[in-house]
Amino acid sequence: MPSPVSINRSGKLATFNDAYNFAYGTYSRSTRENLLKFLAAVPWFDVTIHGNTPQIELAEMYSFMLADSIVKSSGISDDAGKKAVYEELKRKQARRRKSGLGKDPITVRTREGHIGQVVGDSLFLSRRWKTFHDFLLEYIVMVLGREWFASEAKMPSQERHQLILLAEKMSDFQKCHNVKEGDLKSAVATAPASAYLQIAYDLYVLKHNVGLQKIMMDRLKQKQLFQGARYELYVAASLIKGGFSLEYEDETDNRRSHCEFIATHSETGKKFSVEAKSKHRHGIWGYNDDRQKNPLNLNINRLVRDAIKKDAPHPKTIFIDVNLPAEPGETFKKNWAQKAISLINKLESRPYAKGREVYIFLTNAPHGHCADHDLDPGHEALMTAIGISEFLLHDDVPLNNNHREMRRLIDFLSFHTQIPNEFDTDIVELVSLRSN
């Protein structure tokens, strides 16, 4: 750890909170790799157990240690302040692991025994929900419409909407792990159950933070448009959890090409134009195209090219879902990842890419390739770029100053992959719902 006396600090630090804020302001922009190096230099700190710890939490840990060193060397006695900062960091990290950097979840309880979840400007109540997953499984039906679900469920099995098929497989999963009313049981989700729950959670995140756009909901309900809409929903929710606010682009404006969203980073205020594309493959997510000779070839050239060409008023960020089966090993070393990076390096020299600076996030959610009883394969993500020469350099300064929004985002995509299963612990007690 660097000596606190070597830090050029302006003004007087009178409390532990002052020291922490100063340290965090200095190191919050450091890359994850550099923070691990700093922490590895601390004799008693075991850096090996933090291989999957997000950058923001590493920065908080290091800043807390540095703040402690600063106050000790300055002769400041503030044990109460140190404890308060520690407790606040614990609360922030617990919240962040549940909901990322979006709005805090709000759970309520009534005197009549209801538990409820605030979603945007709406309150949903039930006496039956025991877990946050219980709420999500009912929420998706409420938000998409019970009548729509009932109508689609009556269709012949081969004609049913993809969401209905997932809902049926989720029901089968629950029946396999059935418990007595009031009891709780945990189990590793199957791929279909996880995919269904992810859609429900993403709908919640979007509604709670920015609202749900009717055109997206309509597309989600159409079998032919479901896959693309589902991926846009995932990208939107991921951006929110990664610390961005969103504005929808006007998709009814046919006078020009445009991206899906404008994302504004909550910390820096920098805006990005975001495009999301999912690769359709024969036999996956209800898509059929007999012309695909080998549907498992990467073949994302056109998706990347079309996304690069789209008009964008802000720095462009492209998300590409490769939609391929799961592979063992580290994400970066996987076959699809190596092929995708090689392809993008080649595309960088094409005329349509010349002079453009584009961040590219490659993701893979293999759930559509899984059998009904396969376990959740998880989500994978990696980041690269076109036209940003310093992007791949191990130089902390340009990465900090120019790309920290994207570095923070890939951090959340890589490490914040779990859907919370418990209601928020900071429950607000409501007055009785009965009228006097």
C-alpha positions in Angstrom: 0.0 0.0 0.0 1.4 3.4 -0.9 2.3 5.6 2.1 -0.4 8.2 2.8 2.2 10.9 3.3 3.0 10.5 -0.5 -0.5 11.5 -1.5 -1.0 15.1 -2.5 -4.1 16.0 -0.6 -5.6 19.4 -0.4 -7.4 20.7 2.6 -7.6 19.2 6.1 -8.9 15.7 6.6 -10.6 15.8 10.0 -12.6 12.5 10.1 -12.4 8.9 8.9 -15.2 9.8 6.4 -13.1 12.7 5.0 -10.1 10.3 4.5 -12.2 7.6 2.9 -13.9 10.1 0.5 -10.5 11.4 -0.5 -9.0 8.0 -1.0 -12.0 6.8 -3.0 -12.0 9.9 -5.2 -8.3 9.1 -6.0 -8.6 5.3 -6.6 -12.2 4.8 -7.9 -11.0 5.4 -11.4 -8.3 2.7 -11.3 -8.7 -0.4 -13.3 -9.6 -3.7 -11.7 -6.1 -5.0 -12.7 -4.3 -2.2 -11.0 -6.4 -2.4 -7.8 -5.6 -6.1 -7.5 -1.9 -5.1 -7.8 -2.2 -2.5 -5.1 -4.1 -4.9 -2.8 -1.5 -7.7 -3.4 1.1 -5.4 -1.9 -0.8 -5.3 1.4 1.0 -8.0 3.5 -2.1 -9.4 5.3 -4.6 -9.1 2.3 -5.3 -12.4 0.5 -5.9 -11.2 -3.1 -6.4 -14.8 -4.4 -9.9 -14.9 -3.0 -10.9 -11.8 -4.9 -10.6 -13.0 -8.5 -14.3 -12.5 -9.0 -14.7 -9.3 -7.0 -15.9 -6.3 -9.1 -13.8 -3.3 -9.6 -16.0 -1.0 -7.6 -15.7 -3.2 -4.5 -11.9 -3.5 -4.9 -11.8 0.3 -5.0 -13.9 0.5 -1.8 -11.7 -2.0 0.0 -8.5 -0.3 -1.0 -9.8 3.1 -0.1 -11.0 1.9 3.3 -7.5 0.5 4.1 -5.9 3.7 2.8 -8.2 5.9 4.9 -7.3 3.9 8.0 -3.6 4.5 7.3 -4.2 8.2 6.7 -6.1 8.8 10.0 -3.5 6.8 12.0 -0.6 8.8 10.5 -2.5 12.1 11.1 -3.2 11.3 14.7 -7.0 11.3 14.1 -9.1 9.3 16.5 -12.5 8.5 14.9 -13.5 4.9 15.7 -17.2 5.7 15.4 -16.6 7.3 12.0 -14.6 4.2 10.8 -17.4 1.9 12.0 -20.1 4.0 10.2 -18.2 4.0 6.9 -17.7 0.2 7.2 -21.4 -0.4 7.9 -22.4 1.8 5.0 -20.0 0.0 2.6 -21.5 -3.3 3.7 -25.0 -2.0 3.0 -24.0 -0.6 -0.4 -22.3 -3.9 -1.4 -25.3 -6.0 -0.4 -27.6 -3.7 -2.3 -25.3 -3.6 -5.3 -25.1 -7.4 -5.5 -28.9 -7.4 -5.6 -29.7 -4.6 -8.0 -26.4 -3.3 -9.4 -26.3 0.5 -9.6 -29.9 1.0 -10.4 -32.6 2.2 -8.1 -32.8 0.5 -4.7 -35.4 -2.2 -4.4 -38.3 -1.2 -2.1 -40.2 -4.0 -0.2 -43.2 -3.3 2.0 -45.3 -5.2 4.5 -48.8 -4.6 5.6 -50.5 -5.3 9.0 -52.8 -7.7 7.2 -49.9 -10.0 6.3 -49.2 -8.9 2.7 -45.7 -8.5 1.4 -45.3 -6.2 -1.5 -42.8 -4.9 -4.0 -42.7 -1.3 -5.3 -42.0 -1.3 -9.1 -41.7 2.3 -10.5 -44.9 4.0 -9.5 -46.8 0.8 -8.8 -47.2 -1.5 -5.7 -47.7 -5.2 -6.0 -49.0 -7.1 -2.9 -49.6 -10.7 -2.0 -49.9 -12.9 1.0 -48.4 -15.9 -0.8 -45.0 -14.7 -1.8 -42.1 -16.0 0.4 -39.2 -15.0 -1.9 -38.4 -12.4 -4.5 -38.6 -15.1 -7.1 -42.2 -15.8 -6.1 -42.9 -12.1 -6.9 -41.1 -12.2 -10.2 -43.0 -15.3 -11.4 -46.3 -13.5 -10.8 -45.1 -10.1 -12.0 -44.2 -11.3 -15.5 -47.8 -12.6 -15.9 -49.3 -9.4 -14.6 -47.2 -7.1 -16.7 -47.6 -9.0 -20.0 -51.3 -9.8 -19.2 -53.1 -12.8 -17.8 -55.4 -12.9 -20.7 -52.5 -13.0 -23.2 -50.9 -15.8 -21.2 -54.2 -17.8 -21.0 -54.8 -17.3 -24.7 -51.3 -18.4 -25.8 -51.5 -21.4 -23.4 -54.5 -22.7 -25.3 -52.6 -22.9 -28.6 -51.3 -26.3 -29.8 -47.8 -26.9 -28.2 -46.0 -26.4 -31.5 -47.6 -23.0 -32.0 -47.2 -21.6 -28.5 -45.2 -18.5 -27.8 -41.6 -19.1 -26.6 -42.5 -17.4 -23.2 -45.3 -19.8 -22.7 -43.1 -22.8 -23.3 -40.5 -21.4 -20.8 -43.3 -20.8 -18.3 -44.4 -24.4 -18.6 -40.9 -25.6 -18.1 -40.6 -23.3 -15.1 -43.7 -24.9 -13.7 -42.3 -28.4 -14.2 -39.1 -27.3 -12.4 -41.1 -26.1 -9.4 -43.2 -29.3 -9.3 -39.9 -31.3 -9.1 -39.0 -29.3 -6.0 -42.4 -29.0 -4.5 -42.6 -28.3 -0.7 -45.4 -27.9 1.8 -47.0 -24.5 1.9 -45.0 -22.0 4.0 -41.7 -24.0 3.6 -38.8 -22.9 1.5 -36.4 -25.0 -0.6 -33.4 -24.0 -2.7 -32.4 -25.7 -5.9 -30.1 -25.0 -8.8 -32.3 -23.7 -11.7 -32.6 -25.5 -15.0 -31.7 -23.6 -18.1 -35.4 -22.9 -19.1 -36.3 -21.9 -15.6 -33.3 -19.5 -15.4 -34.1 -18.0 -18.8 -37.7 -17.4 -17.8 -36.8 -15.8 -14.5 -34.2 -13.6 -16.2 -36.9 -12.1 -18.5 -39.1 -11.5 -15.5 -36.3 -9.8 -13.6 -35.2 -7.7 -16.6 -38.9 -6.5 -16.9 -38.8 -5.5 -13.2 -35.5 -3.7 -13.5 -36.7 -1.7 -16.6 -40.1 -0.8 -15.1 -38.6 0.1 -11.7 -36.0 2.5 -13.2 -37.3 3.9 -16.5 -40.6 2.3 -17.3 -41.6 -0.2 -20.0 -42.0 1.0 -23.6 -45.2 -0.4 -25.3 -43.4 -1.1 -28.5 -40.9 -3.4 -26.7 -43.8 -5.2 -24.9 -45.6 -5.7 -28.2 -42.5 -7.1 -29.8 -41.8 -9.4 -26.9 -45.3 -10.9 -27.4 -44.7 -11.7 -31.1 -43.1 -15.0 -31.8 -41.1 -13.7 -34.8 -39.7 -10.7 -32.8 -39.3 -12.3 -29.4 -35.6 -13.1 -29.6 -34.5 -9.6 -30.6 -36.9 -8.0 -28.1 -35.7 -10.3 -25.3 -32.1 -9.4 -26.0 -32.8 -5.6 -26.1 -34.6 -6.1 -22.7 -31.5 -7.8 -21.3 -29.2 -5.1 -22.6 -31.4 -2.3 -21.2 -31.5 -3.9 -17.8 -27.8 -4.6 -17.8 -27.1 -0.9 -18.6 -29.3 0.2 -15.7 -27.5 -2.2 -13.3 -24.2 -1.0 -14.7 -24.9 2.6 -13.7 -26.6 4.1 -16.7 -29.9 5.9 -17.2 -31.7 5.2 -20.5 -33.7 7.1 -23.1 -35.5 5.1 -25.8 -34.8 6.1 -29.4 -37.9 6.7 -31.5 -38.3 3.5 -33.4 -41.3 4.9 -35.4 -39.0 7.4 -37.1 -38.2 5.9 -40.5 -36.3 8.9 -41.8 -33.0 7.6 -40.6 -31.3 4.6 -39.0 -30.9 4.8 -35.3 -29.8 2.8 -32.3 -32.1 1.3 -29.6 -31.1 3.5 -26.6 -29.2 6.5 -25.5 -27.4 5.5 -22.3 -26.1 8.2 -19.9 -23.5 7.3 -17.2 -24.8 8.4 -13.8 -21.3 9.2 -12.5 -19.7 11.0 -15.5 -22.7 12.2 -17.5 -21.2 10.8 -20.7 -23.8 9.6 -23.3 -23.5 6.5 -25.5 -25.7 5.4 -28.4 -26.5 1.7 -27.9 -27.3 -0.9 -30.5 -28.3 -4.5 -29.6 -28.3 -7.5 -32.0 -29.0 -11.2 -31.4 -27.9 -13.9 -33.8 -30.8 -16.0 -35.0 -30.0 -19.7 -35.4 -32.1 -22.4 -37.0 -34.1 -24.3 -34.4 -33.3 -22.0 -31.5 -35.9 -19.8 -29.8 -38.5 -20.8 -32.4 -36.5 -19.5 -35.4 -36.5 -21.6 -38.5 -34.3 -21.1 -41.6 -33.4 -24.2 -43.5 -31.0 -22.1 -45.6 -28.5 -22.0 -42.7 -26.1 -24.8 -43.7 -24.3 -24.8 -40.4 -26.3 -22.9 -37.8 -23.5 -23.2 -35.2 -21.0 -21.2 -37.2 -20.3 -17.9 -35.6 -21.4 -15.9 -38.6 -22.0 -12.5 -37.0 -20.3 -10.4 -39.7 -23.5 -8.9 -41.0 -24.8 -8.0 -37.5 -21.6 -6.2 -36.6 -21.4 -4.4 -40.0 -25.0 -3.2 -39.9 -24.6 -2.0 -36.3 -21.4 -0.1 -37.1 -23.1 1.6 -40.0 -26.1 2.9 -38.0 -26.4 6.6 -37.3 -25.4 7.6 -33.8 -25.2 11.1 -32.2 -23.0 9.8 -29.4 -20.1 7.3 -29.0 -21.4 4.0 -30.2 -21.7 0.9 -28.1 -22.8 -2.4 -29.7 -24.0 -5.5 -28.0 -23.9 -8.8 -30.0 -25.5 -12.0 -28.7 -23.7 -14.8 -30.4 -26.3 -17.4 -29.2 -24.2 -20.5 -29.2 -24.0 -23.6 -27.0 -22.1 -23.5 -23.8 -18.4 -24.3 -23.8 -16.1 -25.2 -20.8 -13.3 -22.9 -19.8 -12.6 -19.2 -19.3 -14.8 -16.9 -21.5 -11.9 -15.2 -23.3 -10.3 -18.5 -24.3 -13.5 -20.1 -25.6 -13.8 -20.9 -29.3 -16.6 -18.4 -30.0 -14.8 -15.6 -28.2 -11.5 -16.1 -30.1 -13.3 -16.3 -33.4 -15.4 -13.2 -32.6 -12.3 -11.1 -31.6 -10.4 -12.3 -34.7 -13.4 -11.3 -36.9 -13.7 -7.9 -35.4 -10.0 -7.2 -35.8 -10.5 -8.0 -39.5 -13.6 -5.8 -39.8 -11.7 -2.8 -38.4 -9.9 -2.4 -41.7 -13.1 -2.4 -43.8 -14.2 1.0 -45.4 -17.4 1.2 -43.3 -15.4 1.0 -40.1 -12.7 3.5 -41.0 -12.7 6.5 -38.8 -15.3 5.1 -36.4 -14.8 4.4 -32.7 -17.1 1.7 -31.4 -17.2 -0.3 -28.2 -18.3 -3.9 -28.7 -19.7 -6.2 -26.1 -20.0 -9.8 -27.1 -22.4 -11.9 -25.0 -23.5 -15.5 -24.9 -26.6 -16.9 -23.2 -26.7 -20.6 -24.2 -30.1 -21.3 -22.7 -31.8 -21.8 -26.0 -29.5 -24.7 -26.8 -30.0 -26.5 -23.5 -32.3 -29.5 -22.8 -35.2 -29.1 -20.4 -33.3 -30.6 -17.5 -29.9 -29.1 -18.1 -28.7 -26.8 -15.4 -28.4 -23.0 -15.9 -25.3 -22.4 -18.1 -25.1 -18.8 -17.0 -24.3 -15.7 -19.1 -20.9 -14.8 -20.6 -19.6 -11.4 -21.7 -16.4 -9.8 -23.0 -15.5 -6.5 -24.4 -13.5 -5.2 -27.4 -13.5 -2.2 -29.6 -13.0 -0.9 -33.1 -11.0 2.3 -33.8 -9.8 2.8 -30.3 -6.1 2.3 -30.4 -5.3 2.6 -26.7 -8.1 0.4 -25.7 -6.2 -2.8 -25.4 -3.0 -1.2 -23.9 -2.2 -1.8 -20.2 -1.8 1.9 -19.5 -4.0 3.0 -16.6 -4.2 6.6 -17.5 -6.1 6.5 -20.8 -8.3 3.6 -19.6 -9.3 5.7 -16.6 -9.9 8.9 -18.4 -11.5 7.7 -21.6 -13.1 4.3 -21.0 -14.0 3.9 -17.3 -17.8 3.8 -18.1 -17.3 0.8 -20.3 -14.8 -0.9 -18.0 -17.3 -0.6 -15.2 -20.1 -2.0 -17.4 -18.1 -5.1 -18.4 -17.4 -5.5 -14.7 -21.1 -5.7 -13.9 -21.9 -7.9 -16.9 -19.2 -10.4 -15.8 -19.7 -10.5 -12.1 -23.3 -9.4 -11.3 -25.1 -12.4 -12.9 -27.3 -13.6 -10.1 -31.0 -12.7 -9.7 -31.7 -11.9 -6.0 -33.9 -14.5 -4.4 -34.7 -12.7 -1.2 -36.8 -9.6 -0.6 -35.0 -6.5 0.5 -34.1 -6.5 4.2 -34.9 -2.8 4.7 -38.7 -3.5 4.7 -41.0 -0.5 5.1 -44.0 -1.2 7.4 -47.3 0.1 5.9 -50.3 1.2 7.8 -53.4 -1.1 7.7 -55.0 -1.3 4.2 -58.4 -1.4 5.9 -60.4 1.9 5.9 -61.3 3.3 9.3 
